[in-house]
Amino acid sequence: MNVGQLDRIIRIVIGLFLIIAAATDYIGVWGYIGIIPLLTGLLRWCPIYTLLGIQTCPVHEGIKYKK
């Protein structure tokens, strides 16, 4: 997971807005590109963030990994 809570909410809202606007023919079919931010928000993972080394999700405290 590399998408934080605020980032996630923004992605979901923008994605839904674009999809609804496209479905109602308000902005045309290119609005279906809203599927991308919607999915990255729902999955909490953005492949572009991974490539760029960006993470808006805070590190989970209290979780310890075995070596």
C-alpha positions as CSV (number, residue, x, y, z in Angstrom):
1,M,0.0,0.0,0.0
2,N,1.4,3.3,-1.0
3,V,-1.7,5.5,-1.1
4,G,-2.6,7.3,2.1
5,Q,-6.1,8.0,3.4
6,L,-6.5,11.6,2.1
7,D,-5.0,10.6,-1.2
8,R,-7.3,7.7,-1.4
9,I,-10.5,9.7,-0.8
10,I,-9.5,12.3,-3.4
11,R,-8.8,9.6,-6.0
12,I,-12.1,7.9,-5.3
13,V,-14.1,11.1,-5.5
14,I,-12.4,12.3,-8.7
15,G,-12.8,8.9,-10.3
16,L,-16.5,8.6,-9.5
17,F,-17.1,12.2,-10.7
18,L,-15.4,11.5,-14.0
19,I,-17.2,8.2,-14.5
20,I,-20.6,9.7,-13.7
21,A,-19.9,12.7,-15.9
22,A,-19.0,10.4,-18.8
23,A,-22.0,8.2,-18.2
24,T,-24.4,11.2,-18.3
25,D,-22.6,12.5,-21.5
26,Y,-21.6,15.6,-19.6
27,I,-17.9,15.4,-20.6
28,G,-17.8,12.7,-23.2
29,V,-16.2,9.2,-23.2
30,W,-12.8,10.4,-22.2
31,G,-14.2,10.7,-18.7
32,Y,-14.1,7.0,-18.3
33,I,-10.4,7.5,-17.6
34,G,-11.8,8.0,-14.0
35,I,-11.6,4.2,-13.7
36,I,-7.8,4.7,-13.1
37,P,-8.0,6.9,-10.0
38,L,-11.0,5.0,-8.7
39,L,-9.1,1.7,-8.9
40,T,-5.9,3.0,-7.4
41,G,-7.9,4.6,-4.6
42,L,-9.9,1.4,-3.9
43,L,-6.7,-0.8,-4.0
44,R,-4.6,1.7,-2.1
45,W,-1.8,1.1,-4.5
46,C,-0.5,3.3,-7.4
47,P,2.0,1.8,-9.8
48,I,3.3,5.2,-10.7
49,Y,4.0,6.0,-7.1
50,T,6.0,2.7,-6.9
51,L,8.1,3.6,-9.9
52,L,8.8,7.1,-8.5
53,G,9.4,5.9,-4.9
54,I,6.5,8.0,-3.6
55,Q,4.4,6.9,-0.6
56,T,1.6,8.9,0.9
57,C,0.6,6.1,3.3
58,P,2.2,6.4,6.7
59,V,4.4,3.5,7.9
60,H,2.4,1.2,10.1
61,E,3.7,1.5,13.6
62,G,3.7,-1.5,15.8
63,I,4.1,-4.0,13.0
64,K,7.3,-5.8,13.3
65,Y,8.7,-8.1,10.6
66,K,10.8,-11.2,11.2
67,K,14.1,-11.3,9.5
